[in-house]
Amino acid sequence: MNELLMTGQRECKGILLLGAQIIVAASGLAQTVSVPEPPQVRAENHVVSLTLEAVNEDGRDAFAFEGKTVAPVIRVSPGDALRITYVNNLPAKSAETCGVNPCMNMTNLHFHGLIVSPNAPQDDVLGMMAMPGHALHYSVEIPRGHPPGLFWYHTHPHGESHRQVLDGMSGAIVIEGMERYVPEVGHLRERVIVVRGRSIEHDPNAEELRNHVEIPSEGCGGEAEAPEEVFTVNGSLRPQIEIAPGERQFWRVVNASADRYLDLQLDGEPFEIVALDGMPLAYHDPNHPTRTTDHVLLAPAGRIEAIVTGPVAGAHGALRTLCVNTGPAGDPNPEMVLADLVQPSLDRASSSRRNSDARPEAEHANQGWPPLYKPINLEPLKKRAPTFTVIFTEDKNGFYINGRKFAMDAGPMTSARVGTYQHWRIVNRTAELHPFHIHQVHFLAYAENDVPLAHPAWLDTVNVPVGGALDVILDFTDPVIKGMAVFHCHLLNHEDKGMMAKILFK
């Protein structure tokens, strides 16, 4: 591994990398930038209201908010309402290629991981769709008992979701109240980190970009093709994250890529995990509110919320993703540097201390609510045969669940009675990894290939091993989820090409 450069400039063969832009620099040096902090939208009188636009800027689809193409972080509390006017200002005709052609530039929103209704005007990805020139009006009610954590929103038009999310049409949602489960986080500096994949397949500077983030020349999974994507952090390529030696910060990281995995590592320091996929560890296991690990694998759409500690003075540190071998038929997911860790200046250190004393969550001050816990004994369900089996397959014509491609006019593939738990088995009969995701609910992933997992976890997206199987227990007990929803592979090009199915919560 090359030694990281912690100076203000980094040689990068004549390109300047600022945000998501690529500019040729006459000096031949790339200016290092601090990790940007997206705008944040908060509730007034328990209602969060905003207007979001879908636009095309320089040939790339994007969210526009208050005149800038930067997706805001939406902050809500349990019991709040989220009101979004979503305006489709994409061109009437698209010259791009989609999973299902021709591209129509239709769009909508999915509130990933939120335990809310799948019916309009809430998290309805089946019936709510805006064509160019039209608008959607979302009104999402966050249940008062909703767990706190990191969630995200992204577009979900079947056939076009991969292209739009790859272009960056996504943003973070924070449900406040994590300090009710881990009090320390209420006193730490918080960072919301949105990691996106950015295509460099047709970029003339592709090799320079790979070198800039230190992608090794040799592939990690035996693949012959060169990596076609690099990761950005809050829209910037390899920015700096300021953290003092020994300083503890609360990081909330979402893998908002359309089809790439993250195996996160912080050089020389562990992650003290507080929540995964927006679910506090303490919610189901009050006696173990945190877990420490030196790296964590996040599928596309996965999230981690963790306390991190700044490296010792003088040490070179970085946030990076390690190699993820996605199987003989998978795409390259090489290691690369996501961001460099640097010590703050004295002025910024003082500012950081002031900011950490006035964290957004302090505005809510727990609202006097005690933490809610849901410890449950699922051992009897684990011993029963699966209620339902999901089988992922693919061939040259597309991607399938249980031998079927998704059709918008098809009925539900399965159903679940609200108020119950179900044992499902997810089977991967392909030569590449697939991340399984289901809308509206979380599940306990507890066994892989019939072997109990060392760390069972409540998730909403999980990797299914190549040629293997995963056993999960799904929580269908919340009455707000009643309606028609979907489950699918969260490699969105696979979902676009058929690897999705409907489920009726009744």
CORZI-V309163 format. One record per backbone hydrogen bond with DSSP energy under -0.5 kcal/mol. CO is the residue of the C=O (numbers start at 1). NH is the residue of the N-H. Records with the same first field share a line. If there is no record, write none. Layout:
CO = NH + NH
This chain:
4 = 6
8 = 32
10 = 30
12 = 15
14 = 25
15 = 17
16 = 18 + 23
18 = 21
19 = 237
21 = 18
23 = 16
25 = 28
28 = 12 + 14
29 = 31
30 = 10
33 = 240
36 = 38
39 = 73
41 = 75
44 = 47
46 = 81
47 = 44 + 49
48 = 83
50 = 85
52 = 87
53 = 55 + 64
54 = 89
55 = 57 + 62
56 = 58
57 = 60
60 = 57
62 = 55
64 = 53
65 = 68
68 = 65 + 70
72 = 74
73 = 41 + 75
74 = 76 + 174
76 = 176
77 = 80
80 = 142
81 = 48 + 83
82 = 84 + 140
83 = 50
84 = 86 + 138
85 = 52 + 87
86 = 136
87 = 54 + 89
88 = 133
96 = 103
103 = 94
107 = 130
110 = 112 + 154
111 = 114
112 = 152
114 = 116
117 = 123
119 = 122
121 = 139
122 = 124
123 = 125
124 = 128
127 = 129
129 = 131
130 = 107
131 = 134
134 = 88
136 = 86 + 138
138 = 84
139 = 141
140 = 82 + 142
141 = 143
142 = 79
143 = 146
149 = 175
151 = 173
152 = 112
153 = 171
154 = 110
156 = 158
157 = 160 + 161
159 = 99 + 100
160 = 164
161 = 165
162 = 166
163 = 167
164 = 168 + 169
165 = 168
168 = 170
169 = 155
171 = 153
172 = 74
173 = 151 + 175
174 = 76 + 176
175 = 149
177 = 180
178 = 181 + 182
182 = 185
183 = 186
184 = 187
185 = 188
189 = 250
191 = 193 + 252
192 = 194
193 = 195 + 254
194 = 196 + 234
195 = 256
196 = 232
198 = 230
200 = 203
203 = 206
205 = 209
206 = 210
207 = 211
208 = 212
209 = 213
210 = 215
211 = 214
213 = 337
228 = 200 + 201
230 = 198
232 = 196 + 234
233 = 236
236 = 233 + 238
239 = 340
240 = 35 + 242
241 = 342
244 = 247
247 = 310
248 = 189
249 = 251 + 308
250 = 191
251 = 253 + 306
252 = 193
253 = 304
254 = 195 + 256
255 = 301
258 = 492
262 = 264 + 298
263 = 322
264 = 296
265 = 267 + 320
266 = 269
269 = 266
270 = 272
271 = 273 + 293
272 = 307
273 = 291
274 = 281
275 = 305
276 = 279
278 = 280
279 = 276
280 = 283 + 284
281 = 284 + 285
283 = 374
285 = 288
291 = 273
293 = 271
294 = 266
296 = 264 + 298
297 = 299
298 = 262
299 = 302
302 = 255
303 = 277
304 = 253
305 = 274 + 275
306 = 251
307 = 272
308 = 249
310 = 246
312 = 315
317 = 341
318 = 267 + 320
319 = 338 + 339
320 = 265
321 = 336
324 = 326
326 = 433
327 = 330
333 = 324
336 = 321
338 = 238 + 239
339 = 319
340 = 241
341 = 317
342 = 243
345 = 349
346 = 350
347 = 351
348 = 352
349 = 353
350 = 354
351 = 355
352 = 356
353 = 357
354 = 358
355 = 358
356 = 359
359 = 362
360 = 363
361 = 364 + 365
364 = 367
365 = 368
366 = 369
376 = 378
378 = 382
379 = 383
380 = 384
381 = 384
388 = 425
389 = 391
390 = 392 + 427
391 = 402
392 = 429
393 = 400
395 = 398
398 = 395
400 = 393
401 = 404
404 = 401
407 = 410
414 = 504
416 = 506
417 = 420
420 = 476
422 = 424 + 474
423 = 387 + 388
424 = 472
425 = 390 + 427
426 = 470
427 = 392 + 429
430 = 467
431 = 329 + 330
434 = 436 + 464
435 = 490
436 = 462
437 = 488
442 = 475
443 = 445 + 459
444 = 446 + 473
445 = 457
446 = 453
447 = 471
448 = 451
450 = 452
451 = 448
453 = 456
457 = 445 + 459
459 = 443
460 = 438
462 = 436
463 = 465
464 = 434
465 = 468
468 = 428
469 = 449
470 = 426
471 = 446 + 447
472 = 424 + 474
473 = 444
474 = 422 + 476
476 = 419 + 420
478 = 481
479 = 482
483 = 505
485 = 503
486 = 439
487 = 501
488 = 437
490 = 492
491 = 494 + 495
492 = 496
493 = 497
494 = 499
495 = 498
497 = 399
498 = 406 + 500
499 = 489
501 = 487
502 = 413 + 414
503 = 485 + 505
504 = 416 + 506
505 = 483
